[in-house]
Amino acid sequence: MEPAALFLLATRRATHGYDIIARANELYLTDSAIDAAAVYRTLRDLEDQGCVRSAWSTEGAGPARRVYEITDPGRQRLAAWVTVIERRAANMQQFVQQYRASSAGEAPPDAR
């Protein structure tokens, strides 16, 4: 959840938790809906670590809402996450290639 929250805050102006939940669900990072409580826990943890900051907003109708925005340390953390995700994606791609090769009766690419 952390990389998704940081990404969404980095690509949008300050926004509230409900919007982050809706946008995170659109990223299709999981097969199930994003747990709202997990999002708010993540935002709280990120704020405690200085990666995001929040403020109350009274804009629009309805009660005040807490809005979040990413900080410079949060952008650095997001860059680190991107590196991790790139590596994992490459590993997953290699796994898929090896599976396809083995299911077709070929030797895996690294076994040639």
CNS distance restraints for C-alpha pairs under 8 A (distance, minus, plus):
assign (resid   1 and name CA) (resid   5 and name CA) 6.18 0.50 0.50
assign (resid   1 and name CA) (resid  38 and name CA) 7.64 0.50 0.50
assign (resid   1 and name CA) (resid  39 and name CA) 6.80 0.50 0.50
assign (resid   1 and name CA) (resid  42 and name CA) 7.07 0.50 0.50
assign (resid   2 and name CA) (resid   6 and name CA) 6.21 0.50 0.50
assign (resid   2 and name CA) (resid  42 and name CA) 6.23 0.50 0.50
assign (resid   2 and name CA) (resid  43 and name CA) 8.00 0.50 0.50
assign (resid   2 and name CA) (resid  46 and name CA) 8.00 0.50 0.50
assign (resid   3 and name CA) (resid   7 and name CA) 5.96 0.50 0.50
assign (resid   3 and name CA) (resid  78 and name CA) 6.16 0.50 0.50
assign (resid   3 and name CA) (resid  81 and name CA) 6.18 0.50 0.50
assign (resid   3 and name CA) (resid  82 and name CA) 7.93 0.50 0.50
assign (resid   4 and name CA) (resid   8 and name CA) 6.06 0.50 0.50
assign (resid   4 and name CA) (resid  24 and name CA) 6.26 0.50 0.50
assign (resid   5 and name CA) (resid   9 and name CA) 6.15 0.50 0.50
assign (resid   5 and name CA) (resid  20 and name CA) 6.57 0.50 0.50
assign (resid   5 and name CA) (resid  24 and name CA) 7.27 0.50 0.50
assign (resid   5 and name CA) (resid  39 and name CA) 7.66 0.50 0.50
assign (resid   5 and name CA) (resid  42 and name CA) 7.97 0.50 0.50
assign (resid   5 and name CA) (resid  43 and name CA) 7.53 0.50 0.50
assign (resid   6 and name CA) (resid  10 and name CA) 6.01 0.50 0.50
assign (resid   6 and name CA) (resid  70 and name CA) 6.73 0.50 0.50
assign (resid   6 and name CA) (resid  74 and name CA) 6.75 0.50 0.50
assign (resid   6 and name CA) (resid  75 and name CA) 7.39 0.50 0.50
assign (resid   6 and name CA) (resid  78 and name CA) 6.02 0.50 0.50
assign (resid   7 and name CA) (resid  11 and name CA) 6.23 0.50 0.50
assign (resid   7 and name CA) (resid  78 and name CA) 6.73 0.50 0.50
assign (resid   8 and name CA) (resid  12 and name CA) 6.20 0.50 0.50
assign (resid   8 and name CA) (resid  20 and name CA) 6.68 0.50 0.50
assign (resid   8 and name CA) (resid  23 and name CA) 7.33 0.50 0.50
assign (resid   8 and name CA) (resid  24 and name CA) 7.53 0.50 0.50
assign (resid   9 and name CA) (resid  13 and name CA) 6.76 0.50 0.50
assign (resid   9 and name CA) (resid  14 and name CA) 6.80 0.50 0.50
assign (resid   9 and name CA) (resid  15 and name CA) 7.26 0.50 0.50
assign (resid   9 and name CA) (resid  20 and name CA) 7.85 0.50 0.50
assign (resid   9 and name CA) (resid  68 and name CA) 7.38 0.50 0.50
assign (resid   9 and name CA) (resid  69 and name CA) 5.71 0.50 0.50
assign (resid   9 and name CA) (resid  70 and name CA) 5.56 0.50 0.50
assign (resid  10 and name CA) (resid  69 and name CA) 7.65 0.50 0.50
assign (resid  10 and name CA) (resid  70 and name CA) 6.02 0.50 0.50
assign (resid  10 and name CA) (resid  75 and name CA) 7.08 0.50 0.50
assign (resid  13 and name CA) (resid  69 and name CA) 6.82 0.50 0.50
assign (resid  14 and name CA) (resid  67 and name CA) 5.87 0.50 0.50
assign (resid  14 and name CA) (resid  68 and name CA) 5.21 0.50 0.50
assign (resid  14 and name CA) (resid  69 and name CA) 4.55 0.50 0.50
assign (resid  14 and name CA) (resid  70 and name CA) 7.84 0.50 0.50
assign (resid  15 and name CA) (resid  19 and name CA) 6.57 0.50 0.50
assign (resid  15 and name CA) (resid  20 and name CA) 7.25 0.50 0.50
assign (resid  15 and name CA) (resid  67 and name CA) 4.83 0.50 0.50
assign (resid  15 and name CA) (resid  68 and name CA) 5.38 0.50 0.50
assign (resid  15 and name CA) (resid  69 and name CA) 6.76 0.50 0.50
assign (resid  16 and name CA) (resid  20 and name CA) 6.57 0.50 0.50
assign (resid  16 and name CA) (resid  65 and name CA) 6.74 0.50 0.50
assign (resid  16 and name CA) (resid  66 and name CA) 5.84 0.50 0.50
assign (resid  16 and name CA) (resid  67 and name CA) 4.19 0.50 0.50
assign (resid  16 and name CA) (resid  68 and name CA) 5.91 0.50 0.50
assign (resid  17 and name CA) (resid  21 and name CA) 6.23 0.50 0.50
assign (resid  17 and name CA) (resid  39 and name CA) 7.23 0.50 0.50
assign (resid  17 and name CA) (resid  40 and name CA) 6.70 0.50 0.50
assign (resid  17 and name CA) (resid  66 and name CA) 7.48 0.50 0.50
assign (resid  17 and name CA) (resid  67 and name CA) 6.98 0.50 0.50
assign (resid  17 and name CA) (resid  68 and name CA) 7.46 0.50 0.50
assign (resid  18 and name CA) (resid  22 and name CA) 6.29 0.50 0.50
assign (resid  18 and name CA) (resid  36 and name CA) 7.80 0.50 0.50
assign (resid  19 and name CA) (resid  23 and name CA) 6.06 0.50 0.50
assign (resid  20 and name CA) (resid  24 and name CA) 5.84 0.50 0.50
assign (resid  20 and name CA) (resid  39 and name CA) 7.87 0.50 0.50
assign (resid  21 and name CA) (resid  25 and name CA) 6.26 0.50 0.50
assign (resid  21 and name CA) (resid  34 and name CA) 6.52 0.50 0.50
assign (resid  21 and name CA) (resid  35 and name CA) 7.91 0.50 0.50
assign (resid  21 and name CA) (resid  36 and name CA) 6.45 0.50 0.50
assign (resid  21 and name CA) (resid  39 and name CA) 6.78 0.50 0.50
assign (resid  22 and name CA) (resid  26 and name CA) 6.63 0.50 0.50
assign (resid  23 and name CA) (resid  27 and name CA) 6.65 0.50 0.50
assign (resid  24 and name CA) (resid  28 and name CA) 7.27 0.50 0.50
assign (resid  24 and name CA) (resid  29 and name CA) 7.58 0.50 0.50
assign (resid  24 and name CA) (resid  34 and name CA) 7.06 0.50 0.50
assign (resid  25 and name CA) (resid  29 and name CA) 7.34 0.50 0.50
assign (resid  25 and name CA) (resid  33 and name CA) 6.11 0.50 0.50
assign (resid  25 and name CA) (resid  34 and name CA) 5.99 0.50 0.50
assign (resid  30 and name CA) (resid  34 and name CA) 7.65 0.50 0.50
assign (resid  34 and name CA) (resid  38 and name CA) 7.72 0.50 0.50
assign (resid  34 and name CA) (resid  39 and name CA) 7.63 0.50 0.50
assign (resid  35 and name CA) (resid  39 and name CA) 6.54 0.50 0.50
assign (resid  36 and name CA) (resid  40 and name CA) 6.41 0.50 0.50
assign (resid  37 and name CA) (resid  41 and name CA) 6.12 0.50 0.50
assign (resid  38 and name CA) (resid  42 and name CA) 6.02 0.50 0.50
assign (resid  39 and name CA) (resid  43 and name CA) 6.15 0.50 0.50
assign (resid  40 and name CA) (resid  44 and name CA) 6.11 0.50 0.50
assign (resid  41 and name CA) (resid  45 and name CA) 6.14 0.50 0.50
assign (resid  42 and name CA) (resid  46 and name CA) 6.03 0.50 0.50
assign (resid  43 and name CA) (resid  47 and name CA) 6.05 0.50 0.50
assign (resid  43 and name CA) (resid  52 and name CA) 7.37 0.50 0.50
assign (resid  44 and name CA) (resid  48 and name CA) 6.18 0.50 0.50
assign (resid  45 and name CA) (resid  49 and name CA) 6.27 0.50 0.50
assign (resid  46 and name CA) (resid  50 and name CA) 6.23 0.50 0.50
assign (resid  46 and name CA) (resid  51 and name CA) 5.10 0.50 0.50
assign (resid  46 and name CA) (resid  52 and name CA) 5.71 0.50 0.50
assign (resid  46 and name CA) (resid  74 and name CA) 7.89 0.50 0.50
assign (resid  47 and name CA) (resid  51 and name CA) 5.65 0.50 0.50
assign (resid  47 and name CA) (resid  52 and name CA) 4.72 0.50 0.50
assign (resid  47 and name CA) (resid  53 and name CA) 5.49 0.50 0.50
assign (resid  47 and name CA) (resid  54 and name CA) 7.47 0.50 0.50
assign (resid  50 and name CA) (resid  71 and name CA) 7.17 0.50 0.50
assign (resid  50 and name CA) (resid  73 and name CA) 6.67 0.50 0.50
assign (resid  50 and name CA) (resid  74 and name CA) 7.15 0.50 0.50
assign (resid  51 and name CA) (resid  70 and name CA) 6.13 0.50 0.50
assign (resid  51 and name CA) (resid  71 and name CA) 5.35 0.50 0.50
assign (resid  51 and name CA) (resid  72 and name CA) 7.14 0.50 0.50
assign (resid  51 and name CA) (resid  73 and name CA) 5.16 0.50 0.50
assign (resid  51 and name CA) (resid  74 and name CA) 3.75 0.50 0.50
assign (resid  51 and name CA) (resid  75 and name CA) 7.50 0.50 0.50
assign (resid  51 and name CA) (resid  77 and name CA) 7.46 0.50 0.50
assign (resid  52 and name CA) (resid  68 and name CA) 6.49 0.50 0.50
assign (resid  52 and name CA) (resid  69 and name CA) 5.48 0.50 0.50
assign (resid  52 and name CA) (resid  70 and name CA) 4.36 0.50 0.50
assign (resid  52 and name CA) (resid  71 and name CA) 5.20 0.50 0.50
assign (resid  52 and name CA) (resid  74 and name CA) 6.11 0.50 0.50
assign (resid  53 and name CA) (resid  68 and name CA) 5.64 0.50 0.50
assign (resid  53 and name CA) (resid  69 and name CA) 5.58 0.50 0.50
assign (resid  53 and name CA) (resid  70 and name CA) 6.52 0.50 0.50
assign (resid  53 and name CA) (resid  71 and name CA) 6.86 0.50 0.50
assign (resid  54 and name CA) (resid  66 and name CA) 6.27 0.50 0.50
assign (resid  54 and name CA) (resid  67 and name CA) 5.36 0.50 0.50
assign (resid  54 and name CA) (resid  68 and name CA) 4.33 0.50 0.50
assign (resid  54 and name CA) (resid  69 and name CA) 6.40 0.50 0.50
assign (resid  55 and name CA) (resid  66 and name CA) 5.46 0.50 0.50
assign (resid  55 and name CA) (resid  67 and name CA) 5.55 0.50 0.50
assign (resid  55 and name CA) (resid  68 and name CA) 6.78 0.50 0.50
assign (resid  56 and name CA) (resid  64 and name CA) 6.16 0.50 0.50
assign (resid  56 and name CA) (resid  65 and name CA) 5.48 0.50 0.50
assign (resid  56 and name CA) (resid  66 and name CA) 4.36 0.50 0.50
assign (resid  56 and name CA) (resid  67 and name CA) 6.14 0.50 0.50
assign (resid  57 and name CA) (resid  64 and name CA) 5.34 0.50 0.50
assign (resid  57 and name CA) (resid  65 and name CA) 5.25 0.50 0.50
assign (resid  57 and name CA) (resid  66 and name CA) 5.99 0.50 0.50
assign (resid  57 and name CA) (resid  67 and name CA) 6.47 0.50 0.50
assign (resid  58 and name CA) (resid  62 and name CA) 8.00 0.50 0.50
assign (resid  58 and name CA) (resid  63 and name CA) 6.83 0.50 0.50
assign (resid  58 and name CA) (resid  64 and name CA) 4.48 0.50 0.50
assign (resid  58 and name CA) (resid  65 and name CA) 6.61 0.50 0.50
assign (resid  59 and name CA) (resid  64 and name CA) 7.43 0.50 0.50
assign (resid  70 and name CA) (resid  74 and name CA) 5.58 0.50 0.50
assign (resid  70 and name CA) (resid  75 and name CA) 6.79 0.50 0.50
assign (resid  71 and name CA) (resid  75 and name CA) 6.34 0.50 0.50
assign (resid  72 and name CA) (resid  76 and name CA) 6.36 0.50 0.50
assign (resid  73 and name CA) (resid  77 and name CA) 6.17 0.50 0.50
assign (resid  74 and name CA) (resid  78 and name CA) 6.10 0.50 0.50
assign (resid  75 and name CA) (resid  79 and name CA) 6.26 0.50 0.50
assign (resid  76 and name CA) (resid  80 and name CA) 6.39 0.50 0.50
assign (resid  77 and name CA) (resid  81 and name CA) 6.26 0.50 0.50
assign (resid  78 and name CA) (resid  82 and name CA) 6.20 0.50 0.50
assign (resid  79 and name CA) (resid  83 and name CA) 6.52 0.50 0.50
assign (resid  80 and name CA) (resid  84 and name CA) 6.51 0.50 0.50
assign (resid  81 and name CA) (resid  85 and name CA) 6.07 0.50 0.50
assign (resid  82 and name CA) (resid  86 and name CA) 6.00 0.50 0.50
assign (resid  83 and name CA) (resid  87 and name CA) 6.31 0.50 0.50
assign (resid  84 and name CA) (resid  88 and name CA) 6.21 0.50 0.50
assign (resid  85 and name CA) (resid  89 and name CA) 5.96 0.50 0.50
assign (resid  86 and name CA) (resid  90 and name CA) 6.22 0.50 0.50
assign (resid  87 and name CA) (resid  91 and name CA) 6.23 0.50 0.50
assign (resid  88 and name CA) (resid  92 and name CA) 6.07 0.50 0.50
assign (resid  89 and name CA) (resid  93 and name CA) 6.11 0.50 0.50
assign (resid  90 and name CA) (resid  94 and name CA) 6.21 0.50 0.50
assign (resid  91 and name CA) (resid  95 and name CA) 6.20 0.50 0.50
assign (resid  92 and name CA) (resid  96 and name CA) 6.25 0.50 0.50
assign (resid  93 and name CA) (resid  97 and name CA) 6.23 0.50 0.50
assign (resid  94 and name CA) (resid  98 and name CA) 6.13 0.50 0.50
assign (resid  95 and name CA) (resid  99 and name CA) 6.09 0.50 0.50
assign (resid  96 and name CA) (resid 100 and name CA) 6.12 0.50 0.50
assign (resid  97 and name CA) (resid 101 and name CA) 6.10 0.50 0.50
assign (resid  97 and name CA) (resid 108 and name CA) 7.81 0.50 0.50
assign (resid  97 and name CA) (resid 109 and name CA) 7.92 0.50 0.50
assign (resid  98 and name CA) (resid 102 and name CA) 6.05 0.50 0.50
assign (resid  98 and name CA) (resid 108 and name CA) 5.01 0.50 0.50
assign (resid  98 and name CA) (resid 109 and name CA) 6.63 0.50 0.50
assign (resid  99 and name CA) (resid 103 and name CA) 6.01 0.50 0.50
assign (resid  99 and name CA) (resid 108 and name CA) 7.78 0.50 0.50
assign (resid 100 and name CA) (resid 104 and name CA) 6.11 0.50 0.50
assign (resid 101 and name CA) (resid 105 and name CA) 6.36 0.50 0.50
assign (resid 101 and name CA) (resid 106 and name CA) 4.95 0.50 0.50
assign (resid 101 and name CA) (resid 107 and name CA) 6.32 0.50 0.50
assign (resid 101 and name CA) (resid 108 and name CA) 5.65 0.50 0.50
assign (resid 101 and name CA) (resid 109 and name CA) 7.70 0.50 0.50
assign (resid 102 and name CA) (resid 106 and name CA) 5.29 0.50 0.50
assign (resid 102 and name CA) (resid 107 and name CA) 6.10 0.50 0.50
assign (resid 102 and name CA) (resid 108 and name CA) 6.13 0.50 0.50
assign (resid 107 and name CA) (resid 111 and name CA) 6.06 0.50 0.50
assign (resid 107 and name CA) (resid 112 and name CA) 6.45 0.50 0.50
assign (resid 108 and name CA) (resid 112 and name CA) 6.88 0.50 0.50
